[in-house]
Amino acid sequence: MRVLIVDDHELFRAGLALLLRELFPNIELLHASTLSQGVNHALCELLNIVFLDLDLPDGNGCNALAELKESRPSLPVIVISADERVETISRCIQLRAMGYVPKSSPPEALRAAISAVLAGGVFLPASSIASLSRDMDTNEAPANGPEDRQPRAKSETSNASALGLTPREFETLAWLARGLPSKAIALRMGLEDITVRKYVSHLLAHFNLRRRTELIVMLANRGIKLGVPPVTDPALDRSLPAAEGQPTD
């Protein structure tokens, strides 16, 4: 597994690296202390996932996320930030982050959250899930208490049959969770864009939701894991269409 950590605090990067190596002894880590370094690594390296701090010295955090997803649409990005405002978390989900881990999380919660996202799960602070659900007018209630930030204790990876999905719908769901727009998913799956859009519509109807952001909140709330994100190739990403404007799928 190859992981990029983009954070300007050397001590935090070292602590996160130590935690990642505890979870995955054979992990290969790349470090960047600025947005420009992070984007440069992302453009050149084979990677499974990126951990991104929002408070970077050379750019706005949300703009950094948007730039990374523009450059590498298939590369999952997990935001790790001291900013715990619901509006910031919501904005990052809209910009196709795969999850959001507060830096204030206690070590055991941070360990559980990182373990979850590296297994293909989505992590959001439980205290924000209730607010996000209310803002989206969904029926999703937080799986844990409002102050409990640990993900649900669910170690196994879900599969298509367990979720009541076809294999293609499950694959579409996994790519959606990792932040790909439907046109890019179509290219990755070798399908027509209209076919993928039908799969997305089926997924939303299946989970009684209306849009991708609600899917992300639901996956985080239920602790659903979709499998370790594969290594993504920057050369292939350059051939994928990035999301245009505000994501809607």
Secondary structure as GFF3:
##gff-version 3
##sequence-region A 1 249
A	DSSP	beta_strand	2	6	.	.	.	ID=ss1
A	DSSP	alpha_helix	10	23	.	.	.	ID=ss2
A	DSSP	beta_strand	28	32	.	.	.	ID=ss3
A	DSSP	alpha_helix	35	44	.	.	.	ID=ss4
A	DSSP	beta_strand	49	52	.	.	.	ID=ss5
A	DSSP	alpha_helix	61	71	.	.	.	ID=ss6
A	DSSP	beta_strand	77	81	.	.	.	ID=ss7
A	DSSP	alpha_helix	86	94	.	.	.	ID=ss8
A	DSSP	beta_strand	99	102	.	.	.	ID=ss9
A	DSSP	alpha_helix	107	118	.	.	.	ID=ss10
A	DSSP	alpha_helix	126	136	.	.	.	ID=ss11
A	DSSP	alpha_helix	160	163	.	.	.	ID=ss12
A	DSSP	alpha_helix	167	178	.	.	.	ID=ss13
A	DSSP	alpha_helix	182	189	.	.	.	ID=ss14
A	DSSP	alpha_helix	193	206	.	.	.	ID=ss15
A	DSSP	alpha_helix	212	222	.	.	.	ID=ss16
A	DSSP	alpha_helix	234	237	.	.	.	ID=ss17
###
